[in-house]
Amino acid sequence: MTSIRNNEKTKNIKINRRFLLSGLIFLVCIAGYYGYSRSQTKASPQVSSNKMRTIGLENAPVTIVEYADFNCPTCKAWQLHGIKEQILMDYPDQVRFVWRDFPIITADSPKAAEAGWCANDQGEFWKYHDLLYFMAPELDVQKLKEYADQAGLDMPIFSQCLDSGQHQSDVQKDLQDAKNHGFFGTPAFLVNGKPLIGPPSYSQLVNLIEAELPKGN
């Protein structure tokens, strides 16, 4: 009888663990924002853009902009769940994803965002993006360089880019863009310009996409 009760208890814990953990880590991400924002000076309201940080057709009727942090556990969970990839498979001509940096969670977050830009310079943003999420939270500068090497990037160019802070202003522009939209935690999204806070489920994202598609498509 004790064994049966223990098994039932374990099953209940597994069922509820996902929902409890998601709520807790989202609160951590929100708290991280407030801790970070108190230490920042206000920047100019500009938006960085780079076509290589998008996936999908340029003229897709639905654009989903993701504001995220490589060191955000909620962002990582959403990424590893594969919802974005499934959406792109199901809506190959209708949806375009755009990445924006919102580095607010840890002291390593801004430099990790810069590293993404440095990988982007070599045309390997998404490959490096996936690797960073897989390896997080170990994202100090030395690790960022190790991952770049694993991704097959040109290391002298990457290291010079990262060490010089070449893309620091680009990261700050994305950060200010997120603030201008009133976002307070990661991840956050825009679906054709309409804000969406927190990581959406597949069905929730499908409903939002369908509402934006032209009638009859």
C-alpha positions in Angstrom: 0.0 0.0 0.0 2.8 2.4 0.8 4.4 1.7 -2.6 1.1 2.4 -4.4 0.7 5.7 -2.5 4.2 6.7 -3.3 3.7 6.0 -7.0 0.5 8.1 -7.0 2.2 10.9 -5.2 5.1 10.9 -7.7 2.7 10.9 -10.7 0.8 13.9 -9.2 4.1 15.8 -8.7 5.1 15.2 -12.3 1.8 16.4 -13.6 1.8 19.6 -11.6 5.6 20.4 -11.7 5.5 21.9 -15.2 2.8 24.4 -14.4 4.3 25.4 -11.0 7.8 25.8 -12.5 6.6 27.9 -15.4 4.9 30.3 -13.1 7.9 30.6 -10.8 10.5 31.1 -13.5 8.3 33.7 -15.2 8.2 35.6 -11.9 11.9 35.4 -11.7 12.2 36.9 -15.2 9.9 39.8 -14.2 11.9 40.4 -11.1 15.1 40.4 -13.1 13.7 43.2 -15.3 13.0 45.5 -12.4 16.4 44.9 -10.9 18.0 45.6 -14.2 15.9 48.6 -15.2 16.8 50.5 -12.0 20.5 50.4 -13.0 20.0 51.7 -16.6 19.8 55.2 -18.0 17.1 55.9 -20.6 18.3 55.5 -24.2 16.9 56.9 -27.4 13.7 55.2 -28.7 15.3 53.5 -31.7 14.7 50.0 -33.1 17.5 47.8 -34.5 16.7 45.6 -37.4 18.5 43.0 -39.4 16.9 40.7 -41.9 19.3 37.8 -40.9 17.6 37.7 -37.5 14.3 36.7 -39.1 12.8 33.4 -40.2 10.1 33.2 -42.8 9.0 35.1 -45.9 9.6 38.8 -45.9 6.0 39.4 -47.2 4.3 37.0 -44.8 0.9 38.4 -43.6 1.7 37.7 -40.0 4.9 38.9 -38.2 5.7 37.6 -34.8 8.4 39.6 -32.9 9.9 37.9 -29.9 11.7 39.9 -27.2 13.8 37.5 -25.2 16.9 36.9 -23.2 19.3 34.0 -23.7 19.5 33.7 -19.9 15.8 33.7 -19.2 14.7 30.2 -18.1 11.1 30.7 -19.4 12.5 31.7 -22.8 14.7 28.6 -22.8 11.8 26.4 -21.9 9.6 27.9 -24.7 12.5 27.6 -27.2 13.2 23.9 -26.3 9.5 23.1 -26.5 9.7 23.7 -30.3 6.5 25.8 -30.7 8.2 28.3 -33.0 9.4 25.5 -35.3 6.0 23.9 -35.4 4.3 27.1 -36.3 6.8 27.7 -39.1 6.1 24.2 -40.4 2.3 24.7 -40.3 2.4 28.2 -41.7 5.4 28.3 -44.0 4.1 31.2 -46.2 2.0 33.0 -43.6 4.3 33.6 -40.6 7.6 35.4 -40.1 9.5 35.4 -36.8 11.7 38.3 -35.8 14.2 38.3 -32.9 14.7 41.2 -30.6 17.1 41.3 -27.6 15.7 42.0 -24.2 18.7 41.3 -22.0 17.5 41.9 -18.4 17.8 38.7 -16.4 21.5 38.4 -15.4 24.7 40.3 -15.6 25.8 38.0 -18.5 22.6 38.7 -20.5 23.8 41.9 -22.4 27.1 40.3 -23.5 25.2 37.2 -24.6 23.0 39.4 -26.7 26.1 41.1 -28.2 27.5 37.6 -29.0 24.3 36.9 -31.0 24.9 39.9 -33.1 28.5 38.9 -33.6 27.3 35.5 -34.9 24.8 37.3 -37.0 27.6 39.2 -38.7 28.8 35.8 -40.0 25.4 34.7 -41.1 25.0 32.2 -38.2 22.6 33.9 -35.8 20.0 31.2 -35.6 22.5 28.4 -35.2 24.2 30.3 -32.4 20.8 31.3 -30.9 19.9 27.6 -30.6 23.2 26.7 -29.1 23.1 29.4 -26.5 19.6 28.3 -25.3 20.8 24.7 -25.1 23.8 25.7 -23.1 22.3 28.4 -20.8 22.8 29.5 -18.1 26.5 29.1 -18.7 26.9 32.2 -20.7 30.0 34.1 -19.5 32.3 35.6 -22.1 34.6 32.6 -22.2 31.7 30.3 -22.7 30.2 32.5 -25.4 33.5 32.2 -27.3 33.6 28.4 -26.8 30.1 28.1 -28.2 31.1 30.3 -31.2 33.9 27.9 -31.9 31.6 24.9 -31.6 29.3 26.7 -34.1 32.1 26.9 -36.6 32.5 30.7 -36.5 35.6 32.6 -37.5 37.0 33.0 -34.0 39.4 35.9 -34.5 36.6 37.9 -36.0 34.1 36.8 -33.4 36.4 37.5 -30.5 37.3 41.0 -31.8 33.6 41.7 -32.3 32.6 40.6 -28.8 35.6 42.1 -26.9 35.3 45.5 -28.6 31.6 45.9 -27.8 30.9 46.4 -31.4 27.2 45.7 -31.1 26.5 47.2 -27.7 24.5 50.0 -29.2 22.4 47.5 -31.2 21.5 45.6 -28.1 20.6 48.8 -26.3 18.3 49.8 -29.1 16.4 46.5 -28.9 16.2 46.9 -25.1 14.7 50.4 -25.5 12.3 49.1 -28.1 11.0 46.5 -25.6 10.6 49.2 -23.0 8.7 51.5 -25.4 6.2 48.7 -25.9 5.7 48.6 -22.1 7.2 45.1 -21.7 8.3 44.3 -18.2 9.6 40.7 -18.5 10.7 38.0 -20.8 9.6 36.6 -23.1 7.2 39.1 -24.7 5.9 39.1 -28.2 4.2 41.3 -30.8 1.8 39.6 -33.2 1.3 42.0 -36.1 2.0 44.8 -33.6 -0.3 43.5 -30.9 1.4 42.7 -27.5 1.5 39.3 -26.0 3.0 38.8 -22.6 4.6 35.5 -21.6 5.2 32.3 -23.5 2.2 31.3 -25.6 1.1 27.8 -26.1 0.9 26.4 -29.6 -2.9 26.6 -29.7 -2.9 30.2 -28.3 -0.4 31.2 -31.0 -2.4 29.5 -33.7 -5.6 31.3 -32.7 -3.8 34.7 -32.8 -2.3 33.9 -36.2 -5.6 32.7 -37.7 -7.2 36.0 -36.5 -4.6 38.0 -38.4 -4.7 36.0 -41.7 -6.8 37.5 -44.5 -10.2 35.8 -44.8 -10.3 32.9 -47.2 -6.5 32.0 -46.6 
